[in-house]
Amino acid sequence: MSQIIEVPSSSAINSAAVTMPDIENLTVNEPEATKKKEGDGDNSVSPSTVVWPPPYSFENGLRRVAPYHFTYKTWCKERWRGMKLLDMFESEFRDRPLAYYKKAMETGQICIDGKQASTDHILKNGELVSHTIHRHEPPVTAEPVGILHEDEDMIVINKPSGVPVHPAGRYNFNSVIEIMKAERHPEWVAYPCNRLDRLTSGIMFIAKHPKSADNLTTQIKQRSVRKEYIARVIGNFPDEEVVCNQPLLQISPKLGLNRVRANGKSARTVFKKLAYYPPREPRKPNQDRDSPAGDVAEDKDRPWLRKEGYSIVRCLPVTGRTHQIRVHLQHLGHPIQNDPIYANQRVWGAKLGHNDPEALENTDDDIITRLNRMGKEEVADAVAYHDEMIDKYYKRKAEKMSGDLCKICDTPLYTDPGLQELSLWLHSLRYEDAGGSWSYVSPLPDWALPPSGMSGPREVGGMEELVSAVKDINPEIA
């Protein structure tokens, strides 16, 4: 049966701060199962104290984690073999400067098989690379992980935006799996069946045992499970169903960046406008912004300014490529309104990547170089925030390097993330079996509801219109 359950609001959380004991120097190690062989030399690193419960605190609508020591361990990957240790860290990890990794090797924080290794060490198959750090996790939203349905086999959750599913990169305790574990039991094991990007909110399936996970994963791979997303995009989207068949190419595995390219992997998405909301005050022809030349010059450089208002768009991804919906909407000229990557003029230029399948406007190298600067020297900023006053506010609030260093480990510290880094207006709204045996629908997120004083839909109908657009090409979802 379809389940529609209201998820608790975070207003109660936002209104008060919950104080946790001051924890300066916590230590956590990866599970014993990750160990194969450890050296016993003078420079071996093996923290042993496990942190439980996670050192969470809540303040100003954010879930925070006190800094703690943590050891990453990983076996040498095939692509690392034959590389120098320092070169590997420079190419694979971008959250710290090269000078930090060099010092960490010299002081024994980075080891091979538990022993200190030089920066010129050549990586070989079977070697265990470990890196002990004083870990600083970014804060995430304090909104809870909503439970839409739970039985003995499966948990259906409404994932909050801005929270990664798995521990990865700078996130560990501030991940969906670890948050759920903290609410349940330290030995609780989760088996995620589908994935959502960190910024994307909505329906996810967390199996309670491997068999249940395998069953649903098989259905998803066979494309007998229909998925619907909802997005808020720039401008007035076309009224009719739009099927985008543009192939997608990953141009940077390191950054997870994709774009429409003729030599990419096949991809298909169906779009249907749910609602359009014009601006409360239409933009005046002579409205001045940053340039004394006025709107004529600015409109030429900022074509999205001519796209008045925004649309709420239903999305049916027939294939499941990384960032598929975001990239297809960008290609169609209606990117997600607050997308910090695909609606970013500083990365994609004046046309925001619209209709550029041959990369004639911007080369792949240009895009990668610009995106690498985001969050370091510059602020990741979507075009939705180019209003002068709002733009200045978000520049102050966005997460970027603060210029300060941690007193314990000299790690460069980041400021708190801004609202645009905790939310993407893309939501996993519905999952259902094509045969009709089960269906789960989440409530519409607040950003998809009609603005105050305007009328519009507060729920969506069935998926028949979306499915009918591709039922002859993809009968498995019909």
N, C-alpha and C positions, 0 to 999 in steps of 0.2 A: 504493500500500500504506500501511496505517496505520503510523505511526512513533512509538514510545515510547522516548525517550532520556532517561537521567538527566542532569540539568544539574548541573555542578560546584557543590559547596557553597562558601559564602563563608567557612567557618571559617578557612581558611588566610589569607585576606585580613584577617579581623578580628583575628588574633592578633598582627600586627606592623604597624608603621608604615613606610611607604615615603616617604623624604624626597626632595623635589625641590629644585632650586636656588631660592634666595630671589628671587622676582620681584615687585617692587613696582609697577612702572609700565609694564606692557605695553600695546601699542596694537594694535587690529585694526580693519579697515574692512570694510564690506560689499563683495560682489563688484562688479567694474566694470559688470556688466550692469544694476545697479540705477541707474546714473547716467544722467541725461538732460541736465541743464545745471547748471553750477556757477558761482556768482558769483565774482568775483576781488576783492571788496572786502576792507577791512581785517579784517572780522570773519568771513570765510569759514572754515569748519572742514573740514579734509580730512586726517585721520590716514592714514598710508600704510603703516606697518609691519604686516605680517600675522604673527600668532602661529602658529608651527608647530614642534614638536607642541604641542597644548594643554597648558597648565601644570597637569596633574593631580598630585595627591598623595593618598595613602591613609592614613587613620588612624582607629582605633576603629570600623572597619566602615563608614566614610564615604569617598566619593570627593569630594575638594575641588578647587576651581579658584582659583588665585591671582588677586586683582583685576587688572583690565586696562582700558585705555581702549577704547571701542567707539562707533562712530557708527551710530545707527539712521537709516534713510532710508525714507521712504514718500511716495507721491503722495497729494495731497489726496483724501480719500474723498468720495463724493457727499454723505453726511450731514454732512460738515464744512463744506461750502460755505456762505458767509455767516456763519459763526461767528467770533467773536474767537479769536485764537490761544490766549490763556490759558484762555478758557472751554472750548475743545476739549480741552486737556490735563486740565482739571479733570474733565470728564465722561467721558473715555475711559481715563484712566490713574489707578490708585489706589494704586500702590506708594510714592509719595512725596507729601509735603504740598504744598499749593498754593504756599506761600512758596518752596519749592525751584524750582518751574517759573518763577515770576516772576523770581527771581534768575538762572536759567539763560538767560532771554531777555535780561535786561539785560546779561549778560556775554558773550553771543554763543555760548553752548553750544547753544542752540536757534536754528536759522536757517531762513529761507525762501529757497530757491534759492541756498543758500550764503552769504547775507548776513544780518546781524543784523536782526531784526524786533521791533517793539514788541509789548507785551502786547495792544494793541488792534487789531493787524493783522487785517484781514478776509480769511479764507481764500478762495481762488479755485481754480477748476478748472485743473489742469495745474501747480500749484505743488508743489515738492519740499520736504517738511518733514524736517529733519535734527536730530538730538539727540545730541550727543557727551557720553558719561558715563564716569565711572570705575566700571566694572561690577563688582558684587559678586554672584556667583552663589551660590545656596544649595547646600550639600552635598547629595548624594544617596547612596543605598546603594552600597556597593562591590561588590555582587553583579554578576557579569558578565552580559552579554547572551548567553543560551544559544542555541546553534545546533542546531535539531532536524533540519534538512534543508537541503542546498544543492546546486543543480545550475547549469547554465549560464544558466538563466532566472530562478531564484527562490531566495531565502533564506527559510526558515521559522524564526522566532526565538521564544524564550521570554523575553518582556520582563520585567525585574524591576519590582517595584512601586515607586512613588515617583519614577520617571524619566519625564519627558515624552518624547513621540516626536520632535517637532520643536523647534528653538529657538523659544522664545516667552516673553514676559514677562521674568522675571528669569533664565530658563534659556537658555543657549546651548551651551557645550561640554558641560554636564551634561544632554545629551539623547541619546536612543537613536541618532539619525542621526549626531551628531558623535562619539559614543563608537565607533561602528562605523567611521566614517571614520578616526579616529585609529588604529584597529587594522589598517586596510587601506592607504589611500593618500590623500593630500590632494586628489587629483582624482577620487576615487571618488564616484559619484553614486547616491543611493538613490531608489527609487520606491515609497514605501509604498502598499499596496493596501487596507488597512483601518486603522481608528484605534482606539486605546485611550486612555482618560483617564490622566492622570499616575499616579494612585494604583492603577490596575488593572494586574494582571500577566497574563502568558499569551501565547497564540499571536498572532503578527503575521506578515504576509507582506511582504517587502521585495523588489520586483522589481529585476532588474539592467538592464532596458532598458524603454522605454516600451511596446512591443508586448505584452510579458508582463504589465505592469501593467494595460494596457487590457483584456486578455482576462479576467483575474481580476476586475477591477472591474466589468466587464459582467455576469459571473456573479453577483456579489454583489447588484447592482442588480436583477437579474431574480429574486432570491430563490431561486435554484436551489442556493445554498450554505447548508448548515445549520450553525448556530453553537450551541455549548453552553458555558455558563459554570457555574462552581461558586461558591456563596456560603455564608458562615457567618452565620447570622441569630439574633436573639434569640428564645428560647423554643422550644417544641415545635411545629414546623410541621405542618399537617394531613397525614395519611397519603396521601390520594388526590391525583391530579393536580389542580392548581389553574390555571385559565386566567384571567388578568387582562386585561380589555379596556378599562380605563379610559384615556381620552384624556389627553394630556400637553400642558401649556402652559408655554412659557418666560416666566417673569415678570420676568427680568432678564438681557438679553443680556450686560451688562457682567460679571455674576457667573456666567453660565452656569447659572442656577438654574431648575429646572423643578418643577412640582407637578401633581398630578391636578386637572383642571378640565374641566367639561362642554364648554366651548367650545374645548378644545385639539385637537391633532392626534391622529388615531387611533393606537392603540398596542395591541399584543398580546404577552403573554409567558406561556409555559407553565412551571409550577414542579412539581417532584417531589422529595419529601424523600429524601435518600440515607441519612442517619443522624441520630439524636438522642443527645446526650450530656448526661445530667443532671449537676447539680453534685455534687462529691464529698461535700459536707456540705450537706444541704438547709437552706434558710434557716429559722431558728427563728421561730415566730410572735411572740415577744416580743423579738426581736433589736433592740437599740437602735442607732441610727445617729447622726444629727446633731441630732435634735430630742428634747427631754425628753418630748414628748407620745407618743413611741414610734411603732410601726409603723402604727397606725390612720390618723393624720394623714398620715404619709409615704407610705403606699401610695396614698392618694387623690391625692397630688400626683405620685407616681412609679409609674404603673400597670405599667411594664415590670418593676418589682421582683417582681411576681407571676408573671412569665414565667421559670420556673426553667430553667437550662441553656441549651443552644444546639443548633441544627440545622445540618447541612450539606445544602444544597438545590441541586439541579440546575436550571438555568435555560435555556430555549430562547426567545430573543427573535425573534419572527416579524417584527416591524418593528424599525427601528433608530434610535429617538429618543434624544437625548442624555439620559444618566442614567436610561434607561428601567427597567432592572432595579432600580436603587436606589430609584427613586420608587415603582414598583409594590410592592416589598417593604415600603416604608414605609406605603403605603396599606393593605396587608393586615394591618398590625399586627406585622410581623416584620422590622423594618429590619436591615440589615447591622450586625453587632454593634459594629464599631469605626468606623462611618461618621461622620466628623467634621462632616458637613453634615446628612444626613437622619436621623441618630440623635442629634441634638443638642437637648437640652431647652432650652438657652438661646436657640435659634433657633425651635423649633417648639412650645415649651410642653409641658405635662404629658403630653399624649396623643401627642406626637411626630408629629403630622400624620396620625394614623390616621383613615381614613374621614372625611375633611373635604373632599369634592370641591367644595363651594360656598364654601370659605374662610370659614366662619362662626366657627371657633375663632381663626384668625389671618388678618389681611388680608395681601395681598401686600406692602404698604408696611412692615408690622410685621416680616415675615420678612426683607426686604431690609435694613432698618435694623439688625436684630440681627446678621445675617450680616456686614455691613460692619465690625462691631466685632471680629469674630473675627480673631485674629492681630495685633491692634493693642493695644487696651486689655485684651482678654480672650484666653483660650486656647481654640482649637477643640478641643472635647472630646466624645467620644461617650459615651453612657450606659453603655457596657460598662466604663468606668473610674471609676464612682462609688463603688467600694469605697474606704473612707477612706484607707488607706495608699497604695494604688496611685494614687488620684486625686492625692494630694500629690506623689508621685513624678513623674507625668506633667506636672503643672503646673510643676514645676521644669525638666523636660526639654523641654517644648514650645517650638517656635519662636515667638518674639514679639520685639518691639522691645526691645533691651537697655538703651536709654538712652544708649548710647555713640555717638559719631560717628566716621566715618573721618577720619584726620588729613590725608588728601590732598584729599578732596572734600566733607567734612562730611555725607556720606550717613548717615542713621540706620542703625545696624547691628542685625542680627537675631542672636539666639542660635541654636545648632544646633537643627535640627528634632528633635522627639521621635519615638519609635517609631510613634505613631499617625498622624504626618504622613508617614511613609515607607511605610506599608502600609495597604491596604484589603483586607478579606477578600472580594474578588471577583476571580475568575481566569478568563481566557479559556481554556477547557480543550480545546475541540475545534472544528475546521473540517473539513467534508467535503462533497464533491459529492453532491447528492441522487441522482444517477444511479449513484453507487458507483464512479466512476473514480479518485477519490483521497480520502484521509483522513489527517489529522494530529491526534494526541492528545498532550498534554503530561502529565508526571507530576502527580499531585495535589500542591498546595503543602503545606508542613508543617502549616499551621493547619487543613487539611481532613482530616488523618490522625487516627486514634483517639488520644485522650490516653493518656499513660503509664498502664498498668494497666487499660485498657479495651479491649474488642474492637470492631471495626467495619471497614467496607470500606476498602481501600487503593487501589481502582481502580473505575471505573464501567463499566457494560455499554454496550450499543448504545443508540441514540436512539429505538428503536421506540416505547417507552411515551410519550415526550414528543411525538413526531410524530403518533401516533395520536389525541391529544387535539384536534388541529386539522386533521387531514388532509382533512376534508370542507370546511372553510372555506378552507384554504390548501393546495390540492392541489399547488402548485408545489414544496413542500418534502417531499412524501410520496415 
